[in-house]
Amino acid sequence: MSEPILSIRNLTVEIPTRQGILRPVNGVSYDIGRGEILGVVGESGAGKSMAGNAVIGLLSPPARIAEGEIHVNGARIDQLKGDAMRRLRGKEIGMVFQDPLTSLNPLLRIGDQLTETILAHLPLSRSQAEERAVQALDEVGIPGAAERVNSYPHEFSGGMRQRVVIALALCAEPSLIIADEPTTALDVSVQAQIIALLKQLCRNRGTAVMLITHDMGVIAEAADRVAVMYAGKLVELGPVREVLTTPRHPYTDGLMGSTPLASRGKDRLHQIPGAMPRLDSLPQGCAFHPRCPYAQAQCKADPAPKLNEGEGAACWFPLPHATKVA
Amino acid sequence: MSFAFMLAYVIQRVIQSALVLLVVGLVAFSMFRFVGDPVDNMLGQERTQADIDRLRTQLGLDQPFPVQYVKFLSGAAQGNFGVSYRQGRPVSEILVQRAPATLELAAVSGFLAITIGIGLGVFTAIRRNGFTANAIMSLSLIGVSLPTFLIGILLIYLFSVELGWLPSFGRGETVQIGWWSTGFLTESGLKALILPSITLGLYQMTLIMRLVRSEMLEVLRQDYIRFARARGLRDRAVNFRHALKNTLVPVITVTGLQLGSIIAFAIITETVFQWPGVGLLFINAIQFVDIPVMAAYLMLISVMFVGINLIVDLLYFAIDPRLRADRTKAH
């Protein structure tokens, strides 16, 4: 693989609180290559979105990047401030938010929202930008784009609005898209369309995608590789087929087991016992050990092995060789 | 939105407004029966009962209340508010002569209140933890809580008495343009405007500022603001084009009402600064029980309130496209 579009090394996000420093993202490293879709999964609060916000420089204070490096197209960006970072947003890194009903400004025509974004990044005249806005809407499959640029957000359905949001994220041709739960707020019937659209657009342009979701179905559908996060740490990283069919980290295994599948029949759905620990009361050793059916003494004592640049599982006793403890 | 719908809406509102004015007129007119007897003031000490009766008949005060009211309304509809008891001149003439002073004062105060109020509101919202913003917020409490007349007197004490920079009363020299007398064109006229307009506008300014600030803080938390930032728009575009515009509907509602009260509450400021406008005219009229002047003044103020409310309602449509769409669907 040539040089990755996005490269995160040992990224740590800290939130100082009165009780101490919380680390919602703790030493995470991964790459996303050109045209690649990396699925980032995990429970709510695992640090998936926080990592995405750190990359695009939109952490809300007091959260801040405490350690690690972020490179986009080979250039280090985690230390950029103010206007230098603003120039990258939209131009190098686009972002798609979860809820299309709230992510468009209700008072501005979508054509205006597109042209202002295009003009902020590309050296075009207003009329060229307007042309490009129509083109962008057309590309995301909005029928009658030339008239629809004059519509307001409320004149679109939820699925169509998410197409508009994708058009907005892509209109300055960024090389990386961070899609934060892009289908969670949509009807199931529309979800597949949006995922297919995102996949197709990024394949055609060679855009790298960080697809943040908790929906294993979406991952199976779209992602090339999967990063599984738990309590701020990356616990498993690998090609989507391998991770989904032969998970190596017990948490991934539990996550897969708790996804409802029609083929599995009507047996009781498996669940991982307990809940993800709060960031201010992480257990010693591996953060997953209190819920892990395979936990040994070492898991309680030593922090899980670090999963650095390579793929695999951050686990002392990865599956399929681990043995269940009674 | 279709033009026909817009027209129908305006006509409906104008009819409503006319009803409001009728009621205001009725209430005002019936109240005047309790402020005193104008005839007492108009005739000297050595009056006879015959003099009193003659004057009553002449002024129409001997007629029953409903008749007086209908006469007043039919006159008012034609712009004829009767003759002032005190000055012996037509009320409409006096109002036309006095109105420019009040309108210029109100316009300057309103302008100051809106521009500075919105500007500081946006500033204090964006820098919400900054030292300057917090200082402005604390100072604004003074503006909200000090009564107008006290602010006026303090300003006069500081800038007229102690420093001697600005006049303490009156309008200065004015220039006549047609029937309009303006203080904008002479140095003394402009100087004379400064203190009264600050006095009159300070409360509205702090109110608008605090409202804009809280609305801005609410809007800045919205997803579409985060999305606007994520698209790399400049801070200025995010704050003003995206955020400020979304705060405008509640801000316009309050601002509209405040502009109305700027004109209405000019009474106090005009009294403090002896400003020769309609407010001062009204106060003097009350002392003399000059019913035609009082009635005309109240009608004028209510016309302004009703007019401003109508404009505010129409502005909602101009700002928020969702209102237009819902109405079109409903009709």
Boltz contact constraints between the chains, C-beta under 6 A:
constraints:
  - contact:
      token1: [A, 56]
      token2: [B, 230]
      max_distance: 6.0
  - contact:
      token1: [A, 86]
      token2: [B, 232]
      max_distance: 6.0
  - contact:
      token1: [A, 89]
      token2: [B, 230]
      max_distance: 6.0
  - contact:
      token1: [A, 89]
      token2: [B, 232]
      max_distance: 6.0
  - contact:
      token1: [A, 90]
      token2: [B, 231]
      max_distance: 6.0
  - contact:
      token1: [A, 90]
      token2: [B, 232]
      max_distance: 6.0
  - contact:
      token1: [A, 91]
      token2: [B, 232]
      max_distance: 6.0
  - contact:
      token1: [A, 95]
      token2: [B, 230]
      max_distance: 6.0
  - contact:
      token1: [A, 97]
      token2: [B, 223]
      max_distance: 6.0
  - contact:
      token1: [A, 97]
      token2: [B, 227]
      max_distance: 6.0
  - contact:
      token1: [A, 102]
      token2: [B, 223]
      max_distance: 6.0
  - contact:
      token1: [A, 103]
      token2: [B, 223]
      max_distance: 6.0
  - contact:
      token1: [A, 103]
      token2: [B, 224]
      max_distance: 6.0
  - contact:
      token1: [A, 103]
      token2: [B, 227]
      max_distance: 6.0
  - contact:
      token1: [A, 104]
      token2: [B, 224]
      max_distance: 6.0
  - contact:
      token1: [A, 105]
      token2: [B, 224]
      max_distance: 6.0
  - contact:
      token1: [A, 105]
      token2: [B, 242]
      max_distance: 6.0
  - contact:
      token1: [A, 107]
      token2: [B, 245]
      max_distance: 6.0
  - contact:
      token1: [A, 117]
      token2: [B, 231]
      max_distance: 6.0
  - contact:
      token1: [A, 120]
      token2: [B, 232]
      max_distance: 6.0
  - contact:
      token1: [A, 120]
      token2: [B, 233]
      max_distance: 6.0
  - contact:
      token1: [A, 152]
      token2: [B, 321]
      max_distance: 6.0
  - contact:
      token1: [A, 154]
      token2: [B, 322]
      max_distance: 6.0
